[in-house]
Amino acid sequence: MRAVGPLVDSEVQATAAQLPADEDPDSFVRRHGLTALRTLLTTARPIVPFVIDALWQTHDHTQTIRAVTALAQQMHTPLARLAMLHEAEQVLALPAGSLVEALGAGEQGRRELEGVVCGLLLTIPAVLQQRRA
């Protein structure tokens, strides 16, 4: 779980699939074959909902919220933090914005998102000019 924060921060579109409890990838391939592994990988889900669900299956509601917020606090990218907290709110049936508000993550993420949008808007005239040329 410690790798989730840096992985999400890196903006890699990571996915995860659930191996049987008594298997690791190597033993799974040896026992079931490469085709079975490829089939299993077709069930892979984005890493954030996968992790939240895994926590929810092994912890009670309060422990899951604590674990998710701890992971979110490890993230350096405000937008990644916001995305994880919003996903957790949906999975755990929490009021929208409750985790974001509790961690004070909303304002910083909003500012970063505004900066991204403004940067994109500033590129529009140059793109239009290139298309005309």
C-alpha positions in Angstrom: 0.0 0.0 0.0 2.9 2.4 0.6 3.6 2.5 -3.2 0.1 3.7 -4.0 0.7 7.4 -3.2 3.9 7.8 -5.2 2.3 5.7 -8.1 -0.8 7.9 -8.3 1.4 11.0 -7.9 3.4 10.0 -10.9 0.2 10.1 -13.0 0.9 6.6 -14.3 -2.4 5.0 -15.3 -1.8 1.9 -13.1 -4.2 -1.0 -12.8 -4.4 -4.0 -10.5 -5.9 -7.4 -10.6 -6.6 -9.8 -7.7 -4.6 -13.0 -7.6 -6.0 -15.9 -5.6 -4.9 -15.6 -1.9 -2.3 -18.4 -2.1 -0.7 -17.2 -5.3 1.9 -14.7 -6.4 2.4 -13.9 -10.2 5.1 -16.5 -10.6 3.3 -19.4 -8.9 0.1 -18.4 -10.7 1.8 -18.6 -14.1 3.5 -21.9 -13.2 0.2 -23.4 -12.0 -2.3 -22.0 -14.5 -0.3 -20.8 -17.5 0.3 -17.5 -19.2 -3.1 -17.5 -20.9 -4.8 -17.7 -17.5 -2.7 -14.7 -16.3 -3.6 -12.7 -19.4 -7.3 -13.6 -18.7 -6.9 -12.5 -15.1 -5.3 -9.2 -16.2 -8.4 -8.4 -18.3 -10.2 -7.9 -15.0 -7.6 -5.3 -13.8 -9.1 -2.1 -12.4 -7.7 1.4 -11.9 -5.4 1.3 -8.9 -7.3 3.8 -6.7 -10.7 2.1 -6.6 -8.9 -1.3 -6.3 -7.0 -0.1 -3.2 -10.0 1.4 -1.6 -12.0 -1.7 -2.2 -9.2 -3.9 -0.8 -9.0 -1.7 2.3 -12.8 -1.9 2.7 -12.7 -5.7 2.5 -10.2 -6.0 5.3 -11.0 -3.1 7.6 -14.1 -1.6 9.2 -15.5 1.7 7.9 -13.5 3.9 10.3 -10.3 2.1 9.7 -10.8 2.3 5.9 -11.4 6.0 6.1 -8.2 6.5 8.2 -6.1 4.3 5.8 -7.4 6.2 2.7 -6.8 9.6 4.3 -3.3 8.5 5.3 -2.6 7.4 1.7 -4.0 10.7 0.4 -1.8 12.7 2.7 1.3 11.0 1.3 0.5 12.3 -2.1 2.3 15.4 -3.2 0.0 16.2 -6.1 -3.2 18.0 -5.0 -5.2 16.7 -8.0 -4.2 13.1 -7.3 -5.1 13.6 -3.6 -8.5 15.1 -4.6 -9.2 12.2 -7.0 -8.4 9.6 -4.4 -10.6 11.3 -1.7 -13.5 11.7 -4.1 -13.3 8.1 -5.1 -13.2 7.0 -1.5 -16.3 9.2 -0.7 -18.2 7.4 -3.5 -17.0 3.8 -2.5 -17.6 4.4 1.2 -21.0 6.2 0.7 -19.7 9.4 2.4 -21.1 12.9 1.7 -19.5 14.5 -1.3 -16.6 16.7 -0.2 -16.5 15.3 3.3 -13.0 13.8 3.2 -11.7 16.6 1.1 -13.0 19.1 3.6 -11.7 17.1 6.6 -8.2 17.2 5.1 -8.3 20.7 3.8 -7.3 19.4 0.4 -10.0 21.2 -1.7 -8.6 24.7 -1.9 -5.1 23.6 -2.9 -6.4 21.2 -5.5 -8.8 23.9 -6.9 -5.9 26.3 -7.3 -3.8 23.8 -9.1 -6.7 22.9 -11.4 -7.3 26.6 -12.2 -3.7 26.9 -13.1 -3.9 23.9 -15.5 -7.1 25.3 -17.1 -5.6 28.8 -17.4 -2.5 27.3 -19.0 -4.6 25.4 -21.5 -6.6 28.5 -22.3 -3.5 30.5 -23.0 -2.4 28.0 -25.6 -5.6 28.2 -27.7 -4.6 31.3 -29.7 -1.3 29.7 -30.7 -3.0 26.5 -31.7 -5.6 28.3 -33.8 -2.8 30.3 -35.5 -0.9 27.1 -36.3 -4.1 25.6 -37.8 -4.6 28.6 -40.0 -1.0 28.5 -41.3 
